[in-house]
């Protein structure tokens, strides 16, 4: 490809050089003949030389502009492909020496688009297969355990809380001691109830079967924020349906990211945004927590590897941006290449 470009480009440059030389010599000749009566010999030589230099510089600038514009076109197309836009194509009209280069780029982009479609299709099928086979038994067991915990431990904790609340009426001998024990029991029972609610919420996953991702998040997200004393804002900006595999992976990524906020961020509020560009589905989760140093991500303490693996199954990517004292932002992108309909 490059050899062909150099060959064709060489002859185009040679043609431009010949044209520039011919025009400059012709103009210098005309100047010499028509201006002999007005200038002396030295002035004529300087004038003719100036014409040659100016014409050559003009043609050189014109040639540089032509090649520069074509290189810019190629650079922008490559940049779009790097950013996931494999549908980009370069028009070949007027490309001349770049025509073969553009054609081969278009062929490369076409092949990459077809391969990425296949990759995402296989990834979605794999996600659904794994969800149906490997996770079914695990999810069922987790739901059973969640029901058992709710019916036993959670009710017992509530009874402890009620008994502790009535303790002052039962204690008359040492009011100060009774008040101290009361405060301890109430504090411990409240903490235990909060922890148990979180535990039950994690064990009892929100099923997407029969629901869209938006419907699931509308229920799960505010409940999770309320249980963990977070001011949560959910912004849904998607105007098109997602495949079941995309919804499944995005929901699991949201759960992982929210768990990281509760465990690490010490945040008061968070904002979850789901939107889309022409080429990508974008999930953004930001918080106002303590943040962390960039090298902490490499140690895996914030679950980035898990989120990346889930996004990569569908040809996407996940990244975490954070700074000490400035909160954390999780951004997940999944390309909209394979648009196969998935039954629910």
Number of C-alpha atoms within 10 A of each C-alpha: 11 10 8 13 15 13 11 17 16 13 12 15 15 12 12 17 16 12 14 19 17 15 17 22 17 15 16 20 14 12 16 18 11 10 14 12 8 8 13 10 10 9 14 18 15 11 17 21 15 14 20 21 14 13 20 20 13 13 19 16 12 13 16 12 12 12 17 12 12 18 13 11 15 17 12 13 22 18 13 14 17 10 12 21 21 24 16 17 20 17 11 14 8 9 15 15 20 21 18 17 19 22 16 12 19 20 13 13 21 16 13 17 20 14 13 19 21 14 17 24 20 15 21 24 16 15 19 18 13 12 16 11 10 11 12 12 12 11 16 14 14 17 18 14 15 20 14 13 18 16 11 10 14 17 13 15 18 15 13 15 21 14 15 20 14 11 16 18 9 11 13 11 8 9 13 12 13 18 14 11 15 19 14 13 19 17 14 15 20 16 13 17 19 15 14 18 19 16 14 20 17 16 19 18 16 17 13 17 11 9 14 18 21 18 11 17 21 13 11 16 17 16 16 21 18 11 13 17 13 19 14 18 15 16 13 15 11 15 8 8 13 18 18 22 22 22 18 21 21 23 20 16 24 20 19 16 22 22 17 16 26 17 11 15 20 16 20 16 16 22 15 20 18 18 16 19 11 8 16 18 19 21 20 19 21 22 25 18 22 17 21 19 11 13 8 11 17 11 11 11 11 21 17 20 16 16 25 17 16 22 22 17 21 28 22 20 18 22 15 19 16 20 14 12 13 14 20 22 20 21 17 24 24 23 24 21 22 20 13 12 10 12 6 10
